[in-house]
Amino acid sequence: MEKNSDKLYYSIGEVAKMFKVNTSLIRFWEKEFDIIKPQKNKKGNRFFTQKDVDNFHIIYNLVKEQGYTLQGAKEKLSLSGNESEKNIEIIKRLKKVRNFLVELRETLN
């Protein structure tokens, strides 16, 4: 779930791979959450911006990691707004630190 700053758009497959979920879940969340607004080409292929990916991080954290229902996640997003974005950035940083520490432990053993 790393940011790739040199990419402007991500395909649905790339986004699904980032979160280790099926593309059908990405499409479902797109329909359920108004904050996800991918661009579509003439064929109807979705192209997600970095902002969309960041919003998926928020949704993924609420639903998959914190155990919110879809309705609960929607309510949390409408109430907290910018707070969720800050929390996601903190979580991303903590995961990076954790991964580094796990790798360090493995090299020391």
Secondary structure, DSSP 8 states (H G I E B T S, - for coil): ----TT-S-EEHHHHHHHHT--HHHHHHHHHH-TT---EE-TT--EEE-HHHHHHHHHHHIIIIIS---HHHHHHHHHHHTHHHHHHHHHHHHHHHHHHHHHHHHHHH-
